[in-house]
Amino acid sequence: MNTLSSDTLGAAAASSSAANPAPASRTTRAYRAARSLLFLIVFGLHLLIVIAAGQRLVVLPLLKLFPRHSLRIRRAWLRLHAIVTTGLARTLGGMRLVVNGKIPRESVVVVMNHQSVMDIPVGVLLTPGPYPIIPTRDRYSRGVPGIATLVRLLRYPVVTQKRENLRTELPAIAEAADATARGENSMIIFAEGHRTRDGQIGPFMRTGLRIVLERAKRPVYCIVADGLWHARTTFDAATGFAGATCSVRILGPFTAPSTDLDGFIDELRNRMVETLAAMRGASSPDTAGAAPAA
């Protein structure tokens, strides 16, 4: 077991949050809300002061002075952001992060389920090789202090998830996949395309994922995270995030085939659904099909 928490860890099944936890008392809910709000306020200040100002005053000048080290600078800045965010969540919000499995320090493709606003920093923290490129919804590339500039700095592909825009958006994803093939980056794909409302794993959006698997030709890992689906939105995180346990299992490596990528994607999703059900100590009917061979 690879753990990123100082908490004492039990077995993965016991530590995973149940799908329907017992209701907390009014006092407990108020305490969690206060801690959650404290985390959100401090994180907001971090975005405004450290991320937004730091990028303008520190990172951009470093990129101009040392262009040959641009990938290292971007990686260090993104990793710092992930470490600080998860650190604040643990210290101020009382979040526990329990991880089974490990991704090696190499260029990889990661497919991760999407439950909460914490998924991105957790995914970045668990991808230790070249910094991961994450296709990002267009609304985060504008109007969100710190985040919008971070998206531009890291050259994340921006997607609207609208069919009419596919032709203009897919080349950026293909370029990121090619950079991953060269070992310059990794990629994290939230294949559902949005955070689920019940914590279950939804259908995968396949077009961009097909391109990444076809062009990157790198080991594929799956990250299955559970326990934070009740912190799906910023408001949810501000009112009930504290004290939660985020349990993670890492699956892989898998090798994408040269043909029948749709079948491979089905197998990946089935394995992730099966793993999530096992983490919750429940069976799931949506797990038919063989898992990809490692």
ZIJOWO-V851680 format. One record per run of one state. SS is the DSSP state (A for helix, B for strand, O for the rest). FROM is the first residue (numbers start at 1). TO is the last residue. If there is no record, write none. Layout:
ss->SS from->FROM to->TO
ss->SS from->FROM to->TO
This chain:
ss->O from->1 to->11
ss->A from->12 to->15
ss->O from->16 to->25
ss->A from->26 to->65
ss->O from->66 to->66
ss->A from->67 to->91
ss->O from->92 to->95
ss->B from->96 to->100
ss->O from->101 to->108
ss->B from->109 to->112
ss->O from->113 to->118
ss->A from->119 to->125
ss->O from->126 to->131
ss->B from->132 to->133
ss->O from->134 to->135
ss->B from->136 to->137
ss->A from->138 to->141
ss->O from->142 to->146
ss->A from->147 to->153
ss->O from->154 to->157
ss->B from->158 to->159
ss->O from->160 to->162
ss->A from->163 to->181
ss->O from->182 to->185
ss->B from->186 to->189
ss->O from->190 to->206
ss->A from->207 to->216
ss->O from->217 to->219
ss->B from->220 to->226
ss->O from->227 to->228
ss->A from->229 to->231
ss->O from->232 to->233
ss->A from->234 to->240
ss->O from->241 to->244
ss->B from->245 to->254
ss->O from->255 to->260
ss->A from->261 to->279
ss->O from->280 to->294
